[in-house]
Amino acid sequence: ETAGPVFSLRLEKQDGQLKGFGFCEFVDVESAERAIRNLNNYEMNGRLLRVDYASENLDKRSGGPSLAQLAGSGPGGQGGEAG
C-alpha cells in the first residue's frame, strides 16, 4: 500500500480543464504522512508529483492535518490514486 485509505479527492478544474493540482484528504495523519513520504517526486505519466500538506492559502475550506496536495509538475498535470 503506497499511502493509505483516501477520504476524499478533488482535482481542480477551470473551464473544464485540469489546473494541474488537486487535494487528497486521507482518513488519518499516518496515511497522509505515508503519501508524502512515498509519493512526493514520484513520476506518473511523465510528470513528477509534488505531494505535501496543503497550506491555508491554497484551500481555505479544509483545516485538517491529514490533507495532502497531489500535483503534477505543470498545467494540465493529472492526479492519480494515492493507494
C-alpha positions as CSV (number, residue, x, y, z in Angstrom):
1,E,0.0,0.0,0.0
2,T,1.6,3.3,-1.2
3,A,-0.3,5.7,1.1
4,G,-3.5,4.6,2.8
5,P,-7.2,5.0,2.7
6,V,-8.4,8.2,1.0
7,F,-11.3,10.1,2.5
8,S,-11.8,12.5,-0.5
9,L,-10.0,13.5,-3.7
10,R,-10.7,16.7,-5.5
11,L,-9.0,17.7,-8.8
12,E,-9.1,21.4,-9.5
13,K,-10.5,22.5,-12.9
14,Q,-11.1,25.7,-14.7
15,D,-13.3,25.8,-17.8
16,G,-13.4,22.0,-17.8
17,Q,-9.6,21.7,-18.0
18,L,-7.5,20.3,-15.2
19,K,-5.4,23.0,-13.5
20,G,-2.6,20.6,-12.7
21,F,-3.3,20.1,-9.0
22,G,-5.8,18.7,-6.5
23,F,-6.4,17.9,-2.9
24,C,-6.5,14.5,-1.3
25,E,-7.7,14.0,2.2
26,F,-6.7,10.8,4.0
27,V,-8.6,9.1,6.8
28,D,-5.7,9.6,9.2
29,V,-2.5,11.6,9.7
30,E,-0.3,8.5,9.3
31,S,-1.7,7.8,5.8
32,A,-1.1,11.5,4.8
33,E,2.5,11.2,6.0
34,R,3.0,8.0,4.2
35,A,1.6,9.6,1.0
36,I,4.1,12.5,1.3
37,R,7.0,10.1,2.0
38,N,6.2,7.7,-0.8
39,L,4.6,9.8,-3.5
40,N,6.5,13.1,-3.4
41,N,8.6,13.4,-6.5
42,Y,7.0,10.1,-7.8
43,E,6.9,10.1,-11.6
44,M,3.4,9.5,-13.1
45,N,2.7,9.7,-16.8
46,G,5.9,11.6,-17.4
47,R,5.3,14.1,-14.7
48,L,6.7,14.4,-11.1
49,L,4.1,14.6,-8.4
50,R,4.5,17.1,-5.7
51,V,2.8,15.8,-2.5
52,D,2.8,18.0,0.6
53,Y,0.4,19.3,3.2
54,A,-1.9,21.9,1.8
55,S,-1.4,25.4,3.0
56,E,-4.3,27.6,4.1
57,N,-3.9,29.9,1.2
58,L,-4.4,27.0,-1.3
59,D,-7.6,25.6,0.3
60,K,-9.4,27.6,2.9
61,R,-12.3,25.1,3.2
62,S,-10.2,22.5,5.0
63,G,-8.2,22.6,8.1
64,G,-7.4,19.1,9.0
65,P,-3.8,17.9,9.4
66,S,-4.4,15.0,7.1
67,L,-4.9,17.0,3.9
68,A,-2.1,16.5,1.4
69,Q,-1.8,18.0,-2.1
70,L,-1.2,15.9,-5.2
71,A,0.1,18.0,-8.1
72,G,1.6,17.4,-11.5
73,S,4.6,19.4,-12.4
74,G,2.8,21.9,-14.6
75,P,-0.5,22.9,-16.1
76,G,-2.7,20.1,-17.1
77,G,-0.9,17.7,-14.7
78,Q,-3.0,14.7,-13.7
79,G,-3.6,13.4,-10.3
80,G,-4.0,9.7,-9.6
81,E,-4.8,7.2,-6.9
82,A,-2.9,7.6,-3.7
83,G,-3.1,4.0,-2.7
